[in-house]
Amino acid sequence: MEHWELIDVLLLKVERANKHIAELKTAWDAFFNDDSYTVKHRDDPRTNERSFYVAGIREIPLELSTIVGDALSNLRGALDHLAHHLVVVGTGLPGPFSRVYFPIAEDALKYKETRDGKTQGMKQAALKEIDALQPYGDGAGKILWYLHCLNNIDKHRLLLPVWTDLEGHSILPSQRAKIIEQYYGSYPASSKAPDLKGTFIPPAAKLFPIKVGDVLLTVPKADMDEQTHFLLNLAFGEPEIVKGRLVILTLLEISSFIRHTVTKFDRLGLL
């Protein structure tokens, strides 16, 4: 242990969570690229438009849910390790302390009611910094409330991520032209603007969850490239507070928040 910096020890579970997140991304990419969904199109001769719709979706492997759960458990554990160490510092005792948790609540009122029972022994300076994070559902640190709720669900059963809204589609020729005109139109004629082919652009309207039969894009046939591709991503189906949020992005946001919190406590000399 003496060969490790204290902050590295406190961040071990964050690093483990990040490995799970990377594993999740790899597993999702493999699933997504393995004909996991089928998109077909139909043409309307009256409007001369083409509509792309979901013709089939494979069931998402449960393995992905277990990886999500592992990441959540490590992220929550990182916070509780921090809380326990702050009590060790505050009391001068080695512990372990069985009723110490990093305080997170649904709202500011419940946070005030429950904080002291989870942080007994911490120094006031440490409590002040935790309070400043506002780790509750209606505060600046509401991302920790997301973590709390998701981790509680995972303790009892598998989370069920679902197909999310359409994250993006291949940029259309008219959209490329508009962007190039907007950002490169005033450049000298000698400047070469990118053609932007292969770029994806967010859809005008989101769909969640994606279902067979959903129309992903309708476009005039004259405004099409030879191939149109779509990006779908993994999102939480529950609880309601995170419904539709991208899983990997949410986990990375939580991880970054916790890492920033631990390093801030270290920088302030509270560890």
Sequence and secondary structure as in RCSB ss.txt:
>XXXX:A:sequence
MEHWELIDVLLLKVERANKHIAELKTAWDAFFNDDSYTVKHRDDPRTNERSFYVAGIREIPLELSTIVGDALSNL
RGALDHLAHHLVVVGTGLPGPFSRVYFPIAEDALKYKETRDGKTQGMKQAALKEIDALQPYGDGAGKILWYLHCL
NNIDKHRLLLPVWTDLEGHSILPSQRAKIIEQYYGSYPASSKAPDLKGTFIPPAAKLFPIKVGDVLLTVPKADMD
EQTHFLLNLAFGEPEIVKGRLVILTLLEISSFIRHTVTKFDRLGLL
>XXXX:A:secstr
 TTS HHHHHTHHHHHHHHHHHHHHHHHHHHHTTT EEEEEEEETTTTEEEEEEEEE    HHHHHHHHHHHHHH
HHHHHHHHHHHHHHHH      TT     BSSHHHHHHHHHHHHTT  HHHHHHHHHH  BTTSTTHHHHHHHHH
HHHHHHS    EEEEEEEEE  HHHHHHHHHHHHTTS TTS     TT EE  SS  SS  TT EEEEEEGGG  
S   EEEEEE   SGGGTT BHHHHHHHHHHHHHHHHHHHHHTT  
